[in-house]
Amino acid sequence: MHNCSVQLRYNFRLYPTPGQCQALARAFGCARTVFNDRLRCPSPSAESLPG
């Protein structure tokens, strides 16, 4: 038997309403803040990793 896998790819665009744009901007802004805060304060366990 042959083991075949098919990979599908979809292309789509979003056209959010003004209210949805505000909600998306707020969500991505919060995610960016959390990410930047995490980069600024590395955990002690990260310092003990090799590399």
N, C-alpha and C positions, 0 to 999 in steps of 0.2 A: 504494500500500500504506500501511496505517496502522501506525505504530510504537506499540504498546501495551505497557505494562509493568504487571505485577500485583505488588503488594506484599503479602506475607503477614505477619501478626503472630501470634505464639504467646504464650500466657500460661501459666506453669507455676510451681510452687512446689517447693522442695527440702526434704526432711526428712532431714537428715544424722544419722548415728549419733553418739553422744558422741565416738568417736575421730575421725570426720570433722570434727566441730565444732572439736576441738582443732587438727587439721591446717589447717583453713580459717582459724582465728584466728591461727595462727602465720604462715601465708602472707600474710594481709592485714596483720598487724603488721609483717612484714618490708618489705612494699611501702610501707607508710605511713612507715616509718623512712627508707627510701631516698628517697622523695619529699620528706620534710621536710629531709633532709640536702642534697638537690639545691637546694632553695629557699634554704637557708642559705648555700650557697657557689656563687653564680652564676659561670659561666665567663667568661673575658675576652672571648670572641667574642660572647657575648650582650650585653655592654655596647656593642659597636660597631654593633648593629642599629639601624636608624632607628625612631623611635617613642617 
